[in-house]
């Protein structure tokens, strides 16, 4: 019996252990849908370390980096164990009645990214969940706060949502966005406070494509996007919930958590400080006495204009 599934056939040329060779090896992995995103993140992280150490394109890798690279390269051979069903619904699933997209995002000091799962329900209320797409990116070398990275990962989820809605052939899709950052949920649900430019721009992108009610909190241990923010070996990836999604998505009647709005602290460094000016007006009797001698408001304005012109010329 032939299996209708995606597999990865890795046949790499021998490359020198240099910056150029490492980049060539990582770039040779064709994974447009991000099925291997947690595994590839480790390779990207090694390449980032090579760049951070200032190693030249054809300079041999330093001893402290070689073990990590050799371990990751050997693990490439295990990718032949990965099999991913080509169809979202299994054979005999029947007519699909409900379609949902669940987008999870996460970030750490190592990386950030997202993963999206298609949740289908048929006429018998049977549920099937399949990985639709994943994205992983290494965290920038420039020091960035975790809340900023978490918010950036949330924006990646919104961008992936646009792609999937355009490419999937389902007429009516219900979407949910999940994050384990209550700070990000506070940013998205905020209506009263203003943010600094970095956060303000990303929150605006999120609001243009989603509504705050679509965003939900998920505990870190149930967030599969944790894998794309920290990385996995091939065996870890196969034994995890990366390909199947979290267990709560498989429940026939999924109970959504209460949509609590986290309180945004005024002390948050991303919140712009609001300033209030308190002006005490002191009446000057001699000015009032002089102004009272004018017979019309237009003459008062003319007199003040002449005074200001005289002062500027002086």
C-alpha positions in Angstrom: 0.0 0.0 0.0 1.4 3.4 -1.0 1.3 6.2 1.4 0.0 9.6 0.2 2.4 11.8 2.3 5.3 14.2 2.2 8.8 12.9 2.9 12.2 14.5 3.0 15.0 13.0 0.9 18.2 14.5 2.1 21.2 14.1 -0.3 23.7 16.7 0.6 27.0 17.4 -1.1 30.1 17.5 1.1 30.6 21.1 2.1 33.6 22.6 3.9 33.1 23.5 7.5 33.1 27.2 6.8 30.5 30.0 7.0 29.9 29.6 3.2 29.5 25.8 3.6 27.1 26.1 6.6 24.9 28.6 4.7 24.9 26.4 1.6 23.8 23.3 3.7 21.0 25.1 5.5 19.7 26.8 2.3 19.6 23.5 0.5 16.7 22.3 2.7 13.5 22.9 0.7 10.7 23.4 3.3 8.3 26.1 2.0 5.6 25.3 4.5 7.8 25.2 7.5 7.2 21.6 8.5 10.8 21.4 9.7 10.9 24.9 11.3 11.9 23.7 14.8 14.7 21.6 13.4 16.0 24.3 11.0 16.0 26.9 13.8 19.0 25.1 15.4 20.9 25.4 12.1 20.1 29.1 11.7 21.2 29.7 15.3 24.6 28.1 14.6 25.0 30.3 11.5 24.1 33.3 13.5 26.8 32.4 16.1 29.3 32.1 13.2 28.4 35.6 12.0 28.5 37.0 15.6 32.1 35.7 16.0 33.1 37.5 12.8 34.3 34.3 11.0 35.1 34.9 7.3 33.2 33.2 4.5 36.0 30.7 3.8 37.5 30.6 7.3 37.4 27.2 9.1 34.9 27.0 11.9 36.3 27.6 15.4 36.6 24.6 17.7 33.8 25.7 20.1 31.3 25.8 17.3 32.2 22.7 15.4 30.5 20.1 17.8 27.2 21.9 17.5 27.4 22.0 13.7 28.5 18.4 13.3 25.7 17.2 15.7 23.1 19.1 13.7 24.4 17.9 10.3 24.4 14.3 11.4 20.8 14.8 12.5 19.9 15.6 8.9 19.9 11.9 8.1 17.0 11.4 10.6 14.7 13.5 8.4 13.9 10.4 6.4 11.8 9.3 9.4 9.4 12.3 9.0 6.2 11.6 7.1 3.4 14.1 6.8 0.0 13.2 5.3 -0.5 15.2 2.1 -4.2 15.7 2.7 -5.6 17.7 5.6 -8.4 15.2 6.2 -7.8 11.4 6.4 -9.5 9.0 4.0 -13.1 8.4 4.9 -13.4 11.5 7.0 -16.5 12.5 5.1 -18.0 15.9 4.4 -16.4 18.8 6.3 -19.0 20.9 8.1 -16.8 23.2 10.2 -13.3 24.7 9.4 -11.1 26.5 11.9 -7.6 27.9 11.7 -5.7 28.1 15.0 -2.5 30.2 14.9 0.0 29.9 17.8 3.0 32.3 18.3 5.9 32.4 20.8 9.3 33.9 21.3 12.4 33.3 23.3 16.0 34.6 23.4 16.9 32.0 20.8 14.2 32.6 18.3 10.6 33.4 17.6 7.9 32.1 15.2 4.5 30.6 14.8 2.6 27.5 13.7 -0.9 27.2 12.2 -3.3 24.2 12.5 -6.3 23.4 10.4 -9.1 21.9 12.6 -11.8 20.1 10.7 -15.1 18.7 11.9 -17.4 16.4 9.9 -21.1 15.6 10.1 -20.5 13.0 12.8 -18.7 15.6 14.9 -15.4 13.8 14.4 -12.4 16.2 14.6 -9.1 16.1 12.7 -6.2 18.5 13.2 -3.3 19.0 10.8 -0.3 21.3 10.7 -0.9 23.8 7.9 2.2 26.0 8.1 5.1 27.0 10.4 7.6 29.8 10.6 10.8 30.2 12.6 13.3 33.0 12.8 16.3 33.5 15.0 16.1 36.4 17.5 18.2 39.4 16.5 21.7 39.9 17.9 20.7 43.4 19.0 19.2 43.0 22.5 15.4 43.1 22.3 12.9 42.6 25.1 10.9 39.3 25.1 7.5 41.2 25.0 8.7 42.9 21.7 9.7 39.5 20.3 6.4 38.0 21.4 4.6 40.8 19.6 6.7 40.4 16.5 5.8 36.7 16.5 2.1 37.6 16.8 2.5 39.8 13.6 4.0 36.8 11.8 0.9 34.8 12.7 -1.3 37.5 11.2 0.8 37.4 8.0 0.5 33.6 7.8 -3.2 33.9 8.3 -3.5 36.1 5.2 -1.6 33.5 3.1 -3.6 30.5 4.3 -7.0 32.2 3.8 -6.0 33.0 0.3 -4.7 29.6 -0.6 -7.1 27.3 1.2 -10.3 26.5 -0.7 -12.7 26.7 2.2 -15.5 29.2 2.0 -16.0 29.9 5.7 -13.1 29.7 8.1 -13.2 30.7 11.8 -9.8 31.9 13.1 -8.3 31.9 16.5 -4.9 33.4 17.5 -3.1 32.0 20.6 -0.2 33.4 22.6 1.3 32.7 26.0 2.2 36.3 26.6 -0.3 38.2 28.7 1.6 41.4 27.9 0.9 41.0 24.2 -2.7 40.4 24.9 -2.7 43.6 27.0 -1.2 45.5 24.0 -3.8 44.1 21.6 -6.8 44.8 23.8 -5.6 48.3 24.8 -7.8 51.2 23.8 -6.8 53.9 26.3 -3.0 54.2 26.3 -0.5 55.1 23.6 2.7 53.1 22.8 6.1 53.9 21.6 6.7 53.5 17.8 7.9 49.8 17.7 4.8 48.5 19.6 2.4 51.0 18.1 3.2 49.9 14.5 2.8 46.2 15.2 -0.4 46.6 17.2 -1.8 48.6 14.3 -0.9 45.7 11.8 -2.7 43.2 14.1 -5.8 45.4 14.4 -6.0 45.9 10.6 -6.5 42.1 10.1 -7.9 40.8 13.3 -10.1 41.8 16.2 -9.1 41.5 19.9 -11.8 38.9 20.5 -9.9 36.5 18.3 -6.8 36.5 20.5 -6.6 34.0 23.4 -4.2 33.0 26.1 -2.6 29.5 26.0 -0.3 28.2 28.8 3.3 27.7 27.6 3.2 23.9 28.1 0.3 23.7 25.7 1.7 26.1 23.1 3.3 24.2 20.2 4.9 27.4 18.9 7.3 27.0 21.9 9.1 24.5 19.6 9.8 27.1 16.9 11.1 29.5 19.4 13.6 27.1 21.0 14.2 24.4 18.4 14.0 20.6 18.4 16.0 17.7 17.1 14.3 15.4 14.6 13.4 12.7 17.1 12.1 15.4 19.5 10.1 16.9 16.7 8.5 13.5 15.8 7.6 12.6 19.4 6.2 16.1 20.3 2.8 17.7 19.4 4.4 19.7 16.6 2.7 17.8 13.8 -0.6 17.1 15.6 -1.2 20.3 17.5 -2.1 20.6 21.2 -4.5 18.0 22.6 -7.2 20.4 23.4 -7.8 21.0 19.7 -8.8 17.4 19.3 -11.7 17.6 21.7 -15.1 17.3 20.0 -16.4 20.3 21.9 -13.5 22.6 22.4 -13.9 24.9 25.5 -12.4 28.3 24.9 -10.8 29.9 27.9 -12.5 33.1 29.3 -11.5 36.0 27.2 -9.9 38.0 30.1 -8.4 41.3 29.2 -5.0 41.6 31.0 -4.5 44.9 32.7 -1.8 47.0 31.1 0.5 48.4 33.7 1.3 52.2 33.5 4.9 51.3 34.4 5.3 49.3 31.2 8.3 50.7 29.3 6.4 50.6 26.0 3.6 52.9 27.3 4.1 56.6 26.5 4.1 58.8 29.6 1.1 61.1 29.6 1.8 64.7 30.7 -0.6 67.1 32.3 0.2 70.8 32.4 -1.3 72.8 35.3 -1.3 76.5 34.5 -2.2 79.0 37.2 -3.3 82.3 35.6 -2.5 85.4 37.7 -4.5 88.4 36.9 -2.5 91.6 36.3 -4.6 94.5 37.4 -2.7 97.1 35.4 -3.2 95.1 32.1 -6.9 94.7 32.8 -7.2 98.4 33.5 -5.5 99.3 30.3 -7.6 96.9 28.2 -10.8 98.2 29.7 -10.1 101.6 28.1 -10.6 100.2 24.5 -14.1 100.5 23.1 -14.0 97.4 20.9 -12.3 93.9 20.8 -10.8 94.6 17.4 -8.9 97.6 18.8 -7.6 95.5 21.6 -6.2 92.9 19.1 -4.6 95.7 17.1 -2.9 97.2 20.1 -1.5 93.9 21.2 -0.3 93.2 17.7 1.6 96.5 17.6 3.2 95.7 21.0 4.4 92.3 19.8 5.8 93.8 16.5 7.7 96.4 18.5 9.1 93.8 20.8 10.3 91.6 17.9 11.9 94.6 16.2 13.6 95.6 19.4 
